[in-house]
Amino acid sequence: MSNKELTEKLGTRLREWRTVRGLTLSQVSESTGVAPSSLSKIENGLVSVSYHTLKRICDGLGMPIEDIINPQHRTIAPGRRTVTRDQDVSYFSCPQYIYGVHGTDISRKEMIPLEMEVLARSPDDFDAWNRHEGEELIYVLSGEIEAHTEFYAPTRLKAGESMYFDSSMGHMYVSVGDQNARILSVCYDPRAAQDNLDDFLKATPMENKD
């Protein structure tokens, strides 16, 4: 599937999700901080969306990101496990990255595993820093990247090397060399962790120790 087809598919899912719930673009914009014009372009497949922006939309609406990436996901009880085969990876893209999302059939995960192909070659390829609540681990699968972060000097990482950081700090990755680098990114989502804890506490009878 081409990048254009991936962009259109994701936009269609966002539009369907919004219209089924009877929300206007302005209402979604108010709760997410993403401009109505940008939301409209995303829904119509005119612009691609980064994980950073998609996460803002989902967080602002209080929904798991899997509801958009894979509408057929299922929530599995404690003791859950999932295996993602090649054909089960859910893809979306933006000008800087192609994302392959694993484990989408489990909702409300505390970690979001992303396989990323780094298309960007320069920080100038980005309009702004990427940032999202939580922490992130990146591990280079192939090629070499230069990791740019808001408060540190750029760091080069080659295959087999990793970086762990506070993802609320601005960050971006660019490929070094002729080939697009591939990385594994695992994002920890504290909001999902708190939601899971709240659900557990609501479902678990509390004993009075007096």
ABEGO torsion letter per residue (X at the ends): XBAAAAAAAAAAAAAAAAAAAGBBAAAAAAAAGBBAAAAAAAAAGABBBBAAAAAAAAAAAGBBAAAAABAABBBBBBGBBBBBBAAABBBBBBAABBBBBBGAABBGBABBBBBBBBABABAAABABBBBBBEBBBBBBABEBBBBBBAABBBBBBBBGBBBBBBAABBBBBBBBEABBBBBBBBBBBAAAAAAAAAAAAAABBBBBAX
